[in-house]
Amino acid sequence: MAKVLVQADDFSGAAEVGQQFTAHGFTARILLTTAATRLRDLSSGGSEVVVVDTHTRSAAPRAAHAAVTAAVAGAGPAAVVFKKTDSLWRGNVGAELSALVGLGYDVVLAGALPAMGRTVVGAEPLVAGLPLRASGLWSVEARPAPETLAELFASGPVRFLGLEVVRSSDVLERIRSVLGGPAPAVVVVDGETEADLSAVVDAVCSLHLSSGGRPVALAGTGQLAGLLARRLAADAAHSAHSPAGRERPATATGHRGAVLAVVGSASRAARVQVEHLAAAGVDVVDPTSPQTQGAPGVRAALARGRSVALTVPEGRVDPSRSAALVRGLALAARKAQEGLRPDLILTGGETAREVLDALGISSLVPLAAVQHGAVVSLADDGRLVATKPGSFGDPLVLAQLYRAIQSSNHPRETTETSMTNPQDDRPFIAVTMGDGAGIGPEVTVGALVHAGAYTDSRPVVIGDAHRLRLAAEALGVAAEIVTVQAVEDAEFTLGRVNVIDPELLPADLPWGVESAEAGNAAYHYVRIACELAMAGKVQGICTAPLNKAALHRAGHVYPGHTELLAHFMGVDEVSMMLSTPKVKVIHVTTHIGLVDAIRKIEPGLVERTVRRGDEAMKRAGVAHPAIGVCAINPHAGENGLFGYGEEEEKIAPAITKLQADGIDARGPLPADTAFFLAGRGDYDLIVAMYHDQGHGPVKVLGIEAGVNITVGLPVIRTSVDHGTAFDIAGKGIADVRSMIEALRQAAEMSPRLALQQ
C-alpha cells in the first residue's frame, strides 16, 4: 500500500507535488494513466508516493469526475490521499472533489499558494491582494475567473471557514465538527500565509486522516503538498519507517546530448524566459515557419547536437484554438525527435502531457527542482524531462532547467554518483553556518539536502559538523555530514553535506542562548569563507544568520555581516541588496540612524550604489534593468513642500549622470509609488535611500523567500533575509526557503568555472 496517493489534473502539477515528496526523502512515481489494470501494474513498484495525472484540466466536468473516481479507486488503497488543485483555480475543482466525496472521503481544501502571492480571504481568490478576476491570468481561459470559490461547486455539501478559524487555537475541533455530519462533505478554508497552510496540515494529520469513521482527503496547491510531505517525513523520522537512508531512484545513464524544448505559451513572461533560453545556446524556432523546414529541419539540428525550442507564434492566443495549438506542438515534437530521443523541457501541464503521450511515456520519477514548480524528472524511456507550469518561474527558469539537464552530461549509474567531472563548470560556494545557537545550522542543512542543492553550484559549509548533525536530527532529515580539510576534498552527492570545521563550538552549546563562543565561531566562519574567496577557492559566499550581540560579546564589534565581509576583503564600500520574487531593493545607506543617513547621502554615493545595482542585475541575467530611485522626502519633496531640497541636491545629479551613461535609472520617485510599481513589474530594481525605506516593503512582499545580497565585493555574497530566531532554534520548525533561495542566487550570480581541457 502506498503511503500517499496524489491526484493531479495536469502533468506539471503532478511533477511539482511528486518532487515535493522526493525532496523530503520519499520515493515517488508519476503515472500517466487512469486505466485500472495499468495503474495497478505501474503503482506496484514499491514507490511510497504514487502521483496520478488524470489529464483533466480541460475535460468536461462529467469526464473529470469519472477520471478521478477511476484513478483513486484503481490505484489501490493509500494511507493518505492528496488532491492537487491549480493555484489559479482553473480546471474542474468542484467536479473532482465531488468524485472524492462520492468515494466516501471527507475533503479539506486549502488552495492558497502564498509563495506566489495567491491567497484566499473570505472565500475570495486573490492574486497579489487583487481579485483573481482582475489579474488577467485567466486571459486564455474560455470562461471568466471565479469571483468566489462558491462558484466552483455546483452541488453537494460545502462549508467555508475563514482566517479567524484557521488562526484560532481550536482549528482542529472546528474542522472536526464540520466533518462530523452523516454524509461526506467538503470544507474550504482561507489562507494567506504558509503558517495558515501549516495549521490546516497539522489539523488534518491530527485527525489521523479520519473523521467519524470516514477517511479525509487533503486538497490544495503544491505548497500545501510540500508542508504535508514535511509533516509526514517528520512523523516517519520517529518510527521504524523513516525515509532517511533509503535508496534514491536511479537516474538516466549515458551522456546527455541535445535538448528539445516545447513552449506552449505566447505570453510576454514566456517570451522573456525563451530569450534567456536562447542566450544559453538553444535555437528557438516556430515549427510552422517555412524557414525551419518543419520537423525534418528540427530533427537535423538535434542530430547535429543543437538544442532546439519549439514555440508558438507571438501574439494573443484565441482560447478556442489553444487545444489545437497544443496538439500541433506535440505532433511537431514527436516528428522532430524520431530516432533521437533527446531530453525534454516542456512548459505548461497541457503541453507537457500531450508531448509525453505522443512519445509513449507512461511514468516518471521526479528528481529535483530548480525553482518552485520547475522540476526535472526521469522518464521510463531513460530521458530527462524538465517541466514547469505555464504561469510559474522568473525570467531565468527555462535556462536553469536547461543547465540542470546539461550538468548531467556525463555517464551516471545512480544519483549517488558524485556530481563532479572534468567538464563541470559549477561554481564553488562557501556556505557559512552562522550563529550555532540560532537556526543557522538548521537552515544550512535544510538547504543542502534540498533536491536542487547541487544543480547549479558546489557548496561547502564552513561551520561545526556536530552542530549540523544535531540540526539534521531536529529537522528529521537524512543528511550525511562529512568533514573535509579543503574545498578540493569535497564530493557532491545529494544528501551529503561537506563541512570545513575549525572546531570552535563546545559540544554542549545550548540552543537559543546568546553566547560569546557562538559569536566568535560565526566571526571565524566568515573569515575563512573570505580567505577562500580571495584565494580563488570559491566563487561565491552564502551566509546563514549571525547574532550581532553575540558577535560583540566576543569582541568583534561590527554592525553586521556586510561590514564584516568588507573588512575581510579589504573593500571600502559595498551595498546591500534585498531580493524577493516580487521586488529587489538596493540601499544607499543601511545600518545608521535616519538623521545620519540623510546627512551621508550625496550624489556620488547614490551614483555608485546604482551602478553596483545595475551590474548585479546584469550579472543575474537582466540585460537592461529598469531602476527606480526613491526620494528621501514624502511625495519626492513635492516641489519643495516637504524637506529642504534634498532630492534636487543629493539624488537628481546622480540620475542625470547615470542616464547619460546609458543606465536606465528613473527618479527621484515617491517611495510608496516606487514599491507599488516594482511589485507590478515596472521596475527590476528599486534604490532605497535608507534602511527601513527598503526593508519594510521587502519584508511585507516576500520575507519567506527573501535573500540579502552584498554587491561590490570581489565575489557575490548572498544571505537569508531573517535573523537567528533564538526562540525556535533547535526545534526543527525553521523555514528553510530563504536559505534555499540564497544558495540558488549565489550560484546564479557567481561566475562559472573555466572547463578543464
N, C-alpha and C positions, 0 to 999 in steps of 0.2 A: 504494500500500500504506500502510495506517495505521501510525503509529509504535507505537501502543498499542491493543490490543483489550481491553476490560473486560467481564466478565460479572457482573451483579448479580442477586440473586433478588427484589429489591423496588425500587420506584422511589425511595424516599428514600435508600437506599444508593447507587443509581446516580447520583443528583444529588450526593450527598456526594463520591463519587470523582471525578465529572466536574469539579466545582468545584475540587477539589484540583489537578487538572492545569491548569485555566484560570488559577488563581492563580499558577502558575509559567510562564505565558506561552504555553501550548499552546492550540490551537483544539480544542474538544471538542463532541461532539453525542451526545445520549442518544436511543436508538431503542427504541420500544415494540413490538417485533415479533420473532418468530423465523422468519418465513417467508423462505426463501432469496431469492426474487425481490425482495421488498420490502426485505430487508436490503441487498442489493447496490445497489438504487436509492437508498436513504437514506444509505448509507455512502460513496457515490461523490462526495459534495460537497466533498471535499478536507480534511475535518477530520483533524487528526493523531491525535486520540484518539476512538475510537468506543466508546460505552458501551451495551451491550445489556441491557435489563431483561427477563429471561425470565419474570418474574412467577410464580416457582415456590416462594416461601416456604412456601405451604400446600399445594402439589401433592403427589400421591403420588410416592414415590421413583422409580418407573419413568418417570413422566411428566417429572419433573425431569431425570433422566438424558437422556432424549430431547431435551428442550428445549435443554439446554446443548450437546449434540452438534450440534444443528441451528444454534444461534446461532454457535458458534465456527467451524464448518465453513462456514456460509453467509455470514458477514461478510467472508470472504476473508482472505488472509494478513496478518500483522502482525508487526512486529519484536519486540514484547513482548506477552505475554498475562497479564492480571491477573484473578484471580477474587476478587470481593468476598464476604467472609463476614460474617455477623452477629456482633457483639461479644458477644452472649449465647448464641451457638451454636444459635440457632433455625434452622429450615429443614432442607434436605436436603444438609447439608455433605458427608457421605460419598458420596452418590449423584452429586452434581455434580462432585466431584473425580474420582470414578471415570470420569465422562464424559471428562474431560481426559486421564486415563490411557489410556482407550480410543482417543483420537485420537493417541496416541503421545507425550504430554507427560510428562516428569517434573514433579512438583509439590512446591514448598516452601511449607508452610503456617505462617505466623506470625500467629496470630489474637488476640493481645493488643491491648488498647486502653488503654494506661497513662493517657492523658488523662482517661479516665472511671473510673479505678481498676479496670479489668477486665484481669486478668492470667492467666498460665498458669504454674504451677510443678509440676514432676513430672507433666506431662500432666493436671493437675487445673485446671479453670476456676474462677477466683476473682473475687469482686466485693468491693472494699474489704478484701481479705485474708480474706474468708469464703468458704466453698464456694458456688458458684453455686446449688446446690440449696437452700441455707438463706437465700438472698437475698430470696425472694418475687417475683422478677422474672419467673418463669415461671407466675405465678398464673392467667393466662388461656390457657395452653397446654393441649392435650389430653393431654399426657404429661409425666412428670416430667423435670426438667433432668438432664443427664448428670453423673455423679459424676466420670468421667474421659473424656478425649477418645477413648479407645479404643472407647467405646460408639457413636461416630458412624460407625464403619467396619465394615460387616457382613462385607466380604471384601476381598481384594486386598492387595498388599504395602504395609504401612505401618510406618514406623520413627519412633521418638520420640527427640529429642535434648534434653537438659536444659540448664539455665542454665550449667552448667560448660563445656559445649561452645560455647554461644552467646558466652560471655565469654572464650573461650580465644583465643590468638594464631593457632591453626590451624583456626578455624571453617570457612574456605573449603575446606580439604582434607578436613575431616570430612564436610561436606556432599557434596563431590565423591565421596568414597569410598562414601557411602550410595547415591548415584545412579548408581553405576558398574556396576550389575548388568545382566544380559542383557535384562531387561524394564523398562518404565517403572514408577516407584514414587512413593509419597507419603512425604515426610518432614515430620513435625510438630515444631516447635521451641517451647521455652518462651520466655516473655518477661515481664519485669516493668517495664522502663523503655523510654523512647524509644531509648536507646543500644543496647539489645538488638535492637530492630527495625532500627535503622540498620545494625548489624553483619550482619544477615540480608540486607538490601537490597544492601549492598556486596558480600557474598559471592556472591549470585546474579548481580549485574551483572558481577562479575569472572569469572564462568564464561562470559561473553559469551552468556548465556542459552542455553547448550547444554552437554550433558554426554554424552560418548561418542557424539556424533553426533545425540543427541536434543534437541529443544527443551525448555526449562524454563519452566514457568508459575509465577508467584508468586501466592500466595493469602493473604488476610488482611483486616484492617479498613480503614476509611477513613484511619486514622493511618498505616498501612503504605503505603497508596497515596500519601499526601502525601510521605512520605520517598522513595518511588520517583520521584515527579514531580520532587522537588528534585534527586535524583541525575541523572535524565535531562536536566533543564534545565541543570545544571552541565556535564554532558558536551557538550550541544549548544552551550553558550556558547563552547566551544573549537573548534567546527567551523564549516563554512560553512552549517550548517543551524540556527544558533542561533534560538531562539524570540524573541529580542529584536527589537523593532521591527515585528513582524507586525501586520497589520490585526486589530483586535479585532472581535468579532462585532457585527453590527447589533442594536440593541435596539428595543423597541417604539416606534412613533410615535403621536402624538396625546396627548390629555390622559388621565391616569389618573382613573378615576371610582370607583364603588363597588367594594368587595371582598367576595367570597363566601368565607367560611372554612368548612371542614368538619373537625370534630374528632371522630375516631372512637375516643376513649378516655374512660372514665369514672373513671380513676384520680384519686387526690387531687392528684397533681402536675399532671395535665392540667386539673383544675378550677381550681387556683390560676393556671395560665397563662391560662385563659379569663377569670378575674376581671380580670387585668391587661389583657387584650384588650378587655374591656368598658369598663374605665376609660379606654382610648384612644379610645372613641367607637363601638365596634362593638356592634350589637344581638345578643344571644345568645338563641337560640330552640331549642326542641325541635320538630323538624318534625312530630312525631306529635301534638303538643299541639293541642287544638281552638282554643286562643287564638291560634295563629299563622295560622289559616285555611289551613294546608297550603302547598303550593308557590305558589299564587296570592298569598297574603299575603306570602311572602318575596319573590316577584318584584316585587310592588308596592312594597315597601320599597327594593329595589335600584333600581327605576326612578326613585324619588324621590331617589336619590343616597345612601341609607343603606347602610352596610356591615353585613353580617349574618353571624353564625357559627351554623352548624347543629351541634348537639351531640347526644349520646346521653343517655338518661335516667340520672340519677345512681344509683350502686349497682354491685354486683359483676356482671360480665358472665359469663353461662354460656358456657364455651368452645364448646359445641356450637351456640350461636346467633350466635357472633361473625361468621361469614362472611355470614349472612343480614342481620345488622345493618349490616355494611359495604355490602352491595349496596343495602340500603334507603336509606342515606345518599347513595350515588352516584345513585340514581334521583331522590331528592328534589332533589339539587343540579342534575341535568340539567334537571328541570322548572322549577326556580326561576330558572334563568338563560336560558331560551329567549328568543331575540331581543335579549339584552342584552350578552352576552359580558363579564362582569366579570372582573377579575383574581382570582386564587385563592390561598388559604392552605390547605394540606392537611397534616394530621398523620398519621403512620404510613404505611409503604410500601404496605400493602394498600389502605387508604383512598385514598391518592393515585392508585394505579394504576386502581382501579375508577372513580374520578371522571374521570380523563383518558380512559379507554377510553369511558366513557359520552358524553363530549364530542367524541370523534373526533379527539383529539390524538395524533399518532404520533411526533413528535420534538420535542426541546427543546434549547436551548443554555444551559448553566449560566453564570451571570453573576457572582454574589457570594454570600458567606456572612456572616451577622451573628453567628453562634456556630458552634461545632463541629457540623457536620451540618445546620445550618439554612440552607438555600440558596434563593436567588431565581434562577429560570431564565426564559428567553424561549421560549414555545411557538410552534409553527409557525403558529398562527392569530393571532399578534400579542399575546396577553395574557401578563402576567407570572404566574408560578406559583411560590409560595413553599412549601417543603416542609421537614419535619423528621421524623426517626424518632420513633416514639411515646414512647420512653424517654429521649429526649435533651432537654436545654435547662433553663435556670434559669427561675424564675417569669416573667421578662420576655421570654422568647424569642418568643412569638406577637406581643406588642406591638411588638417590634423588627422582626419580619418585616412587620408591617402598616405601620410607619413607613417601612421600606425601600421598599415599594411606593408609599406616598403621597408620598415625597420625589421620585418620578419624575413627579409630577403637572404636567408641562408638555411642550410639543412637543419631541421629540428625534429626530434623524435617526440618530445612532450614539452609542456610548458615548464617542466623542471629544468630544461636545458638553460645554461647561462645565456642571458640575453646580451652577450658581448661577442663581437667578432671583428676581424681586421677592417671591415667596411663600416663599422659602427661610428657614426658621427654625432651621437647624442652628447650634449654637454654634461660634465660632472657638476653636481650641485652640492655644496656643503649645507647641511641642514642642522642648525643649532637647536639643542633641546630646550633652551630657555631655563627658567627657574624650576628646579627639580621638585619644589614643594607645591607648585601650581599644576595647571592642566597641560603644561608644555609636553611632558612625557607622553600623555595620552593622545594629544592631537598629532604628535610626531609619529607614534606607532600607527594610529588610525589612518593617517595619510599614506604611510609607506606600505601598508598591507592592502590598500585600495587597488582594485583591479587595474587602474590606469597609471599606477605609480611610476612604472618604468617605461611607459610608452614613448616619451619624448626626452627623458633625461636619465642620468645615473646618479641618484642621490646617495650621499654618505653622511651619516649622522655624526655630529660632534656632541657627545653627551655621556651619560652614565648608563652602562649596559644593564646593571642591576635594576636601576630605576625604570628603564624601559620595559624590562620583563614584568615588573610589578604593574606597570601601566597596561600591558597586554592582558595580564590576568584580570585586572579590573574591568577592562573593556569586554572580556570574553572572546578575544580574537586569537587566531592561530598566528604566531609570529616566531620565526627563528632569529633570535638576537645574536649576532656574531660579532665579536671584537676583532678589528683589523688594526694593523700598525700604520698603514698608509693607504691613500686612495687607490694606489695601484694593486693592492691586495684584495680589493672588494670584488665580490661576484654578485651579479644582478639577476636574481631569480625571484619570481613572485612569492611572497611570504617570508623572504629573508630580509633582515634589516642589518646593514653594515654599520658598525659603530667604531669611531676612534674615541677611546675612553681615557682621559687624563687622570681618572680615579681621584676625583676631588670631593665626592659626596660621601658622608657616613652612611652605612647600610641602614641605620635606623632613623634616618631623617623623617620627621613626621610630615604628613600631608597637610597643606593649608595653613602652615605657620611660617611667618616671616623670619628669615634667619640670615646671618652673615655668611654661613657656609654655602647656602644655595645662591646667594647674591654673588659671592666670589667665583663660584663654579660657572655661573652664567656669563660673567665677565670674561673668563678664560675661554669658554666655548666660542665666543665671538672673536676673541683674539686669534685663536687657532684657525678659525674659518677665514679671517682676513689674511693671515700669513699664507694659507694655502692658495687663496685667490691671487695675492701679489706674486707668488711663485709660479703661477700658471697651472697649478694642480687642479683647480676647479674654475669653472667659467661663470658661476653664479652662486649666490648665497640666499638661503631661505631660512627665516628665523621664527622659532616659537617664542611666546611672550616671556619677557623677564619682568621682575618686580623692582621698580626704581628705589623703593625704601630699602629693600634687601641689598641692592647694589650699593647704596650709600652707606648702609650699616657695615659693609665690607670695606669701606674706604675708597670706593670707586665713584667719585662724585661727577656724574654726567646726567644731563636732563633725560636721556633716553637712548634707545638703540641707534637712532640716526646720528647723534653726535658721537657716540662711541665708535661707530663704523668709520666716520670721517676722521677721527683721531688715529685709529689704527692704520688707515690707508693714506694718511698724510694729505687729506683734501680739506681745503679751507671752507668750501661752500657746497652744500648739497641741497636737494629739495625733496620734500615728502609728497608722494602721490598716493591717493587712495583710489582703489579700483573696485567697482562692483559691476554686476551685469547691466545695471541701468545707467550709471554715471561714473566718470573718472574725474578726479579733482587733484590739482597740484597746488601747493601752498607757497606763497611768497614768504610768510613768516609762520613759525609754529609755536614752540614752547617758550613763549614770553608773554608778559601781560599785554592787555589791549592798548594801553597808552604807549608802552614801549614799542609795540608792533607798528602803530601809526607813525611814530617817530622814525622807525627804522626803514619804512617803505620809501623807496626813491626810484626814479626811472631806470637806473642801471640794474638794480636788483630785480625789478619787475621784468625787464628785458631778458636778463639771464635765466630767470625762472621759466618764462615762456619758452625760451629756446631749449631748455632742458626737457620741458614737457613735449615740445614738438618732436625732438629727437627720439624720446621714449615711445611716442605713439607711432612714429615711422618704424622703429625697431619692432613694434608689435604688429606691424603689417598694415597700418593705416597710411596710405601713400600721401594723402593731402589732408591732414587733420584740420577740422574746423575748431577753433579755440575761442571760447568765450571768457573774457576777462572781467571779473567782478569789480564793482566800485567799492569804495570804503564806506560812504555815507548812504543812508536810505535814499531810494529813487535816484541813485547816482548823483546826489547833490542837488538835483532839480534846479540847475542853472543858478547855483549859489544860495538857494533857500536853506539847504542843510549843509553844515560844515563850513570850512574855510578855504574852499577851492582845491581840496586835496586831489580830486580827480584830474583836474587840468594840470596841476603841478607835478604829481607823482606818477600818474598812470598814462595819460594821453600821449606824452612824448615817446614813451616806450612803444606804444602801439603803432604810432606813426613810423618809427624806425623799423619795427618788425615787418609791417606791411610793405615797406619799401624793399625789404629783402625777400619778399615772396612768401612770408609766413601768414597764414590766414587767421590773424588774431583780431577779434572784434570787441569793442567796448569803449569806455567802461560801461558795464551793464549793471542795472539794479540786481542785487544778489538773488532776491526772491524770484524775479523773472528768469534769470540765467539758469537756475536749477530746474525750473519748470520746463524751459525749452530743452535743456540737456536730457531730462527724463523722457521728453517726447522724441528725441533723436536729432535735434537741430545741431547740437554740438558734440564733438568727440571728446572734448576735454574742457573742464572749467578751471580757471585760475582763481583761487581764493586768496584774499589778502591776509587773513589771519586764521588762527587755529579753528575756532568754533564756527566761523563762517563756512568752512569746508566740511568739518567733521559732523556737524549737526545733520545736514541733509543726507550725507552718506549713510549715517547710522540709521536714519529712517528708511532710506531706499534700498538698503542691502547689506546690513551688518553680517547676516548669516554667511554670505558668500563674499564678504569684503576682504580686500587684500591691501596691505600697506607696501608701497614700492619706494625705495630710495633711489633717486636718479642723480647723476653727477659723480658717482663713484667709478673707479676703474672697471668694476663688474656690476651687474644688476643685483639688487637685493630686494627680495620680497618678504612679506611677513603677514601673519594674521592681523586682522583689524579688531582684536579684542585683547583683554588683559589676562592675568594669571588665574583669575576666578578661584581664589583660595577656598571659597565656600563650597565648591563642588569637586575640588581636586581629589583624585583617588577613588571617586565613586563610580567611575565608568559611564558617566552620563554626559561627558563633554561633547559638544558638537564639533566634528572634525572637518566640516565642509570648507571653512575658510582656509584651513591648512592645506587641504587638497587643492583648492584653487590657487593658493600662494605658490605651491610647488609647480603647478601647471604653468602659471605665468612666469615663474623663474625660468622654466625650460623654454617657454615661448620667446622670451626676450633675451636669452643668453646666446652667444654665438655658437653655432655648431662647429665641431672639430673638423680639421682637415683630415681627409681619409688617408689611411696608410696605403702605400703603393705595394 
